[in-house]
Amino acid sequence: MNNSNEKTFLGHPRGLATLFMTEFFERFTYYGMRALLVLFLVAATSDANPGFGMDRETAGAIYGLYTGAVFLFSLPGGWIADRLIGQRRAVYWGGIFIAAGNFLLAIPAGPAVFYLGLATIVIGVGLLKPNISAIVGALYEGQSGARRDAGFSIFYMGINLGALLAPFIAGTIGESWNWRAGFFCAGAAMLIGVLQYRMTEHYLGDAGLPPQDVSDAERKQAWTYLGIGGALVGVLTALLYTGVIPVTITGLAQTFATGMVALGFLFFAWVLLLGGLDGDEKKRVLMIAVFFLCAALFWAGFEQAATTFNLFAQDYTDRSWLGHLFADGEHPAAWYQSANPIFVVIFAPFFAWLWVALGKRHLDPSSPAKFGLALLLLGFGFLVMMWAAQLVVSSGGQVAPTWLLLTYMLHTFGELCLSPVGLSNVTKLSPKRYQGQMMGTWFLGAAVGNALAGLIGGHVGSGDAAAMPSQFLQMCFIAGGAGLLLIVTSPWLKKLTGETQGATK
């Protein structure tokens, strides 16, 4: 390292502040735009603040395609950094693409420009998201695990602070004044993040520099592969957009989700049958496959926050609190998108303490049991929404915000049981020669879940209120049933992970 260690940030390398602020602005941009996306797409063209006037099923499919593609592109985004430009340049160019994409969304043009903006953001997030975390890890190379964990905890706070503030600022601007101005606000935030990153990048020392173990021939070959892949994607996109390959947006989203599930199954089958693994390694890979399915199911429910729950907030939630500050007498529905990061900030330290405390008493649940608990909590959240929907139907009016807030809290508890445990265990269980690819399956599970969330959310949102109680109850049974199955089978499943009773993570 160079002079990156001469200055500190909360007792950590000064470069952590650079990455903290970059991630803060990137998450502000992502969650600000995400809070507005579906609401803008379904807003009538005749409104004072006009949207695209799409039906809700199509809007949900677009959301699913976008968020699923964001996670999926994290895989080539990491490869581009590892083989070509290095993580530092990937983060920089990722930020540029994200800002440019949001500025394209802000242009008052038709769907073609808007879709181009979404595609540009997908490329940017795919470049930035996986690589900025890798640079954080590189800052702590050779240092203790506790100090590294503390650094990631500080970095994680940057993620949640950005996600917390965005709906209140960009969401309010977009929903209460002008949708396009909200997207512009999100783009401006990312541009600020890129500028501070560029101005303070020297504090990163040697972390994230271009790879030195890749020969010129290998790099040239990688650029060739990237060009061919980009050209194929471009041609396919043009054929779809021009109608040469006839497909609806909803059909495309369904094909996208199905293709990713098939890709996951084919990959696990190939590794298990032809990967040259021994018996113990095969057991661990089977456990990762279970985690992949559970992650896809969990995120399919959790990510309805920006579709089903966002529309429920707009249509069926009493938003009169502080309504006198707004022209329509209601505070923005986008505000509820801040509930999850608020609950993460409040409760993440408690969950971290809880697992350690239970571990000391040899009561720490196994990883499969924690996944089962996450899915149970997801199911309980949908049970709360079923009761809220029943109240809407019986009263014919709106319900208090507490129903949505309680659901978000339960789902956040589920996230805190699943997300950090999943990341830790996929890394721990992966055979060394497949570690990067196995980590990719975690992103793939999130991509599948996000794509399904858009499809499910569009379907639920497009129906009338009378259908919602049974739909939410069905989601409760699916998530809760899967959670109970995992908990019941966890004594057997934990043998695949090699865990012992009471082992801490």
N, C-alpha and C positions, 0 to 999 in steps of 0.2 A: 504494500500500500504506500501511497505517497502522503502528502500533507492532509489527506482526508481524515486522519486521526488526530490532528492538532486541535481541531475544534470539535465540540460535542453538542449533542441535542438530547436533553434530559438524561445525560450521562452516557449516551450512545454515540456512535459515529455520526458526524455532522451530515453525512450523506443520507442518513435516515430521514432527516427533515426534508431534503429534496424529494425523496420518494414519497414521503407522507403527504406533502402538498400536491404532488403530481397525481397521486391516487385520489386525494380529496376532490380535486377538480374533475378528474375523470369520472368518479362515481356521482358527483353532482350533475355532470352532464348526462350520464346514462340514466339516472333515476329521475331527473327532471324531464327528459324527453319521454321516458317510459310512462310517467304519470299522465302525460298528455296524449300519447299516441292513439289509444282506442277511442278516447273521448273526442278527439279531433276527427278521426275517421268517420264516426257515426253522427257528428254534428251536421244539422241540415244546411244545405247550401243557401237557404233563404234566411238563416239567422243573421242577427246583427254581427255576430262573430262566426262567420261561415266556416264549415268544414267540408268534407267530401260527400256527406250524405249517404254513406255506405250502409248496407244492412249489417247487423251485428255479427252474423255468422262469418261474413267476408272479413270484417274488421278483426275478429278473433283469429282467423286464419292468417292474416297478414302479421299480426302480433306474434303468433306462433312461429311462422317462418323466420321472422326477424330475430327473435330471441334465441330460437334454436340454432340459427346460422351463426350467431355471435359466439355461442359456446363451441360449435363445431369448428369454426375457423381458428379457435385457439390451438388446434393441433397443427395445421400448417404454419400458424404464426410462430409457434415455438421452433418448428423445423427451420423456418427462414432465419431466425436468429442464430440457431445452433450451427447452421451450415453456411450462412452467407454474410449477414451484416452485423451480427452480435446483438446482445440484448439491449445495450444502450441506444443504438440507432433504431432498433425496432420500437422501443418505447417512444422515441422522439417522433418518428414517422407515423406511428400509431396515433399519437396525439394530433398530428397535423390532419390525418385522414378523418378522425372523429370530429374535429372542429369544422373541417370543410363539409362533411356530411350534414351536420346540423345547420350550417349556413344554407345548404341546398334545400333543406326542409323549410327554411324560413322564406324562401322565394315564393311569392304568390303565383305559382304555376300549377299545372295539372299533375295527374298521378305519375306520369313518366319521370318528371324531375324529382318528385317525392320518392319514388322507388329507387332512383339513382342515389339519392341522399341516404336512404336506408342501407343500400349495398355498400356505400362508402364508409358508413359507420361500422358495419360488420367487419370490413377489412381492418379498420383502425383498432377496434376493440380486440380483435384476434391477434394483432401485433403487440398491443400494449399489455393486455391483461395477464397472460402467462409469464411474460418476460420481466415485468416489474417486480413480481414476487421473487423470481430467481435472483435478481440483483440484490434484493434485501438479504437473501440468504448468503450471497457472496460477500457482503459487508462483514459478516461474522465468521468468515473462514478461519478455522484454527482457534476459535473462541469457545467458551463453555456452552453446553446446551441450554442452561438456564438463561444465560444472557441472550442467546439467540431467540429463545421463546419470548423473552420480555420485549425484544425488538419487534418481533412479529405482532405481539399484542398491541404495541403502540401503533404500528402500521395498520392493524385491523381497525383501530379507532378512527383513522383517517378515512377508511372506507365508509364506516357507518355515519360519521359526521357529515360527509358529503351527501350520502343518501338521505340523511335526516333533513338537511336544509333545503335540498332541491325542490321537493314538492311545495314547500311554503313560498319559495321565491319564483322559480321558473313556472311551477304549477299555477300559482296565483296569477302571474302575468298572462300566461296563455289562456287559462280558463275564464278569467274575469275581464280581460281586456282584448287580447289578440293572440290566437293560437300561434301564428307565425313569429310574433315577438317572443313567445315562450321558447320556441325552438332556437331563436337567435340568442336568447339569454343563455341557453345550454351551450351553444357553440362558443360564445364569448368566454364562458367559464373555462372551457377546455383550452382556449387560446391563452388565457392567463396562466393556466397550468403548464402549458408548453413553454411559455416565455420564462417562467421561474425555473423550470427544469433546465433550460438551455443556459441560463445565467449562473446556475449553481451546480452544474453537472460536474465541475472539477472536483467537488467534494466526494465524488464516488470513487476516486482513486482508480484502481485497475479493474474494479468490478464491472462486469458486463461488456468488456471490450470485445471486438470481433474475434472469432475463434482462430487460434494459431495452429491447431492440429489438422486443419483442412488444407490440402494441397491446392495449387492453382487449377490443376486438372479437375479435381473433385468439385471445386467451387464453380468452374465453368460448366460442368455437367449439371450441377444443382440449378444454376441459372437457366439452363436449357429445359430441365424438367419443369421449373416454375413457369417459364414462358409457354410451354406446351399446355400445362394445366390451366393457366390463365386464359389461353386462347380457346380451349375446349369449353370452359365455363362461359366465356363470352359468347361463343357460337350458340351454346345451348340456351342461354338467356335470350338471345336475339330470336331464336326459333320459337321459344315459348311466348315472348312478348308480341311477336308479329302474328301469332296464331298458326304458324306452319305446323307446330305440334299443338293440337287443340287440348286445352286443359283449363279448368276453372282454378281460381285461387285456392278455394277450399280443397279441390282435388289435388292440387300441387302440394298443399300442406300435409294432406293425408299420405301422399306418396313419399314425401320427405321424411315423415315420422316412421313410416313402415320401412323405408330403406335404411334408416339409421339403426332400427331394431335388428333388422336382418344382418347389417354389417357387424353389430356387436356379437350376435350369435355365431356368425361365421368366423370372427376373429377368435373367440373363445374355443370353438371347435378345432380350429387349426392349431392353436397353441397346445391344447390338451392332447390331440391325436398325433400331431407332427412336430411338436416343439421340442422333443427330446428331454422332457421333464421326468424326474424321478417321482416316486409315489407321493412323498410329502409335498413336493412342489405342485403336483396336480391337485391335491386337496386344497392348497392355499389358493390356487387359481379358481377352483370351483367356488370358494368363498367370495372371491372378488366378483365372480359372475353373479352371485346372489346379491352382493352390494350394488352391482350395476342395475339389476332389476328393481331393487328397493329404491335406489336413488331416482330412477326414472319415474316410478310411481309417486314418490314423495313430491318431487318437483312439479309433476303434473297437477297435483292438488295445490301445492304451496304457491305456484306462480299464477294461479287464478286471481291473485291480488290485483293485478293490473287489467284483468278482463272482467270476470264475473263480479268480483267485489267492488271494483271501480264503478261499474255500471249500477250495482246495487246502491252504492253511496250516492250516485247521481239521481237515481229514480225513486228510491224507497227509504232514504235516510233523512231524518230531520236535521237540516243543516242551518237552523235559524240562529244558533249561537254566533255572535258577532256578525249576524247577517245585515245589521244596519250599516256596516262598512261597505257593503257591496250593492250594486245597482239592482240586482234581482232579489235582494233580501236574504241570500243564503251564502255561507262561506263555501269555497271551492271543494268539490268532491276529491280533487287531487291531494288535498291535505292528508287524507287517510293513508296515503302511500308512505307517509313518514312514520306510521305506527310501528312497523317492523324494526327499522333501525333504532328508534327510541327504545323499544323493548330489548333489543340486543345490547345497547349501551348499558341499560339498567341491570339486566339479568346475566350477561355473559360472565362477569366476575363471580356471581353466585354459583353458576354451573361449574366453573373451573374449580372453585373451592369444594363443591359438593362431591365431585368425582374423587378428589384427593382425600377428603374426609372419609368417604365410604371405603376407599382403598385401604386406608390405615386400619379400618375395622374388618377388612376382608369381606366387604359387602358390595364392592364395586361391580355393577352389572357387566356382563360380557359384551363385546361389540355387537353380536347379533341381537342381544336383548335391548341394547340402546337403540338400534335401528327399529326394532319392534315397538319400543316406547315412542319413538318419533312418529311412526305411522299411526299409533293409537291416538296420540295428541292431534295429529292431522284429522283423524276421524272425529274426535270430539269437537274440533273447530267446525266441521261441517254439520255436526249435530246442533250446535248453537245457531248456525245459519238456517237450519231447518225450522227451528223454533221461531226465529226472526221472520222467516218467510210465511209461516203459518199466521203470525200476528198481522203481517201485511195483508194477507188474504182475508182474514176475519174482520179486520178493522176497515179495510179499504183505504187506508192512509199510510203514513210513514211511521217508522220506528226510531227509537232513540239510537244515537251513535254507539252506545255501550255494547250493542250486539256485535257490530263490526270490530270494535276495539278488543272485545273478549276473544273473538275468533283470531284476530291477528296475534294476540298474546299467546294463545295456545299453539298456533302454528310456529311462532318464534321459538317457543320451548322445544317444539319438535325439531326445528332447524338446529338448535344448540345441542341436541342429542345426536343428530345425524351428521351434520356437515364437518365439524372438526374431527369427529371419530372416523368418518369415512376417509378423509384425506390422510389421516395418520395410518390407518390400517392398510389402505391400498399401497402406500409406500412401504410399509413393513412386510406385507405378505408377498409382494411381487418378486418373482425370480429375478436375480440381478440383470440377466441379459434381456429381460423384457420390462424393466422398470418404467422406462419412459412410455412405452406403448400401453402398459397397464394403467398408468396415470391418465393416459388419453381416454381410456374407457370410462373414467370418472367424469371427464368433460362430456363424453358421448352420452352418458346417462342423463346428465343435466340438459343436454341438447334435446334428447328425446322427450324429457319431461316438459320442457318449455314449449316444444312444438305441440304436444298433446294438450297442454294448458290452454293454448290459444284456440284449438279446435273445440275443446270442452266448454271453455268460456264463451265462445261465439254461439254455441248451440244453446247453452243455458240462457244467455242474455237475449237471444232472439225470440224466446218463448214468452208467454204471459206469466204473471205472478202466480196464477193457480198451479202451474206446473213445477214451480221451484221447490216446494217442500219435498216432494217425492224425489226430485233430482238430487237435492242436497242429502237426503237420507240414503240414497243409493251410493253416493260418494262416501258417506260415513261408513256404510257397511263394507265397501271395497277396501278403504284404507284401514279401518279398524280390524277387519277380518285378517288382512295381511299382517298387521301388527301383532295380533294375537297368535297367529300361526308362527311367526318368528320367535316370539317369546316362549311359546310351548316347546319349539324345537331347538331353542338356543343351547341347551346342554349338549345336544349332539353336534350342532353347528360349530360350537366353540372348539370342538376337537379339530376341526379343519383349520382353525386359526392358530392352534397350538397354545391357546390361553389356558392358564390355570385359574382356579377359583380365587377371586379377589385380586387378580393381577391388575395393576394400574396401567393406564395407557400412556 
